[in-house]
């Protein structure tokens, strides 16, 4: 390490997953309204669906905290586990339901029984997925009919205004002020996702600390090049 570099400790940056940390935009406002309406839901089962890193898990975590729900891992769930679920009195959260079912079709039977268990006890079920329920690979007809009745709410990919706001917030969370011209430089050159924004801000912050440089276009240009290199 050169004398111009500063030692940077890898302490990690814990994602902020509170309701106040979620930025609302046209791409997600319907989903946010659903979560904000809890517990006044008109349906027992809801599915937040959309592309990777669009904010599904963040909103699911907001609901998880607000509802005191039990977060279950569908991939590891068995029929024997349902007795323990039945003993609880709280809602249930399942993440990545469509991908888990596609990888292990036999879990459709487990999800069907879980769905019925929750319905009989008047408890809500929230699932996240990449695809709407009607597009899930499910052979079990009874489960398909249950999923067809679920409220499916799409979260679209973030637009420029939302990514801009996310970048401003992520830098501010690290007590970093970044000029608008730098953010405008980043927008057309970065991947449009929250995960990409977090990774980019982390890389820029580290490079600024190591080199003791201000966050200007030259530095973020180098950060983008580094990220591109690590992806290949």
Buried (B, 14 or more C-beta within 10 A) or exposed (E): EEEEEEEEEEEEEEBEBEBEEBBBBEBBEEBBEBBBEBEEBEEBBBBBBBBEBBBBBBBBBBBBEBBEBBEBEBBEBEEEBBEEBBEBEEBBBBBBBBBBBBEEEEBBEBBBBBBBBBBEEEBBBBBBBBBBBEEBEBEBEEBBEBBEEBBBBBBBBBEEEBBBBBBBBBBEBEEBEBEEEBBEBBEEEBBBBBEBBBBBBBBBBBBBBBBEEEBBEEBBBBBBEBBEEEEE
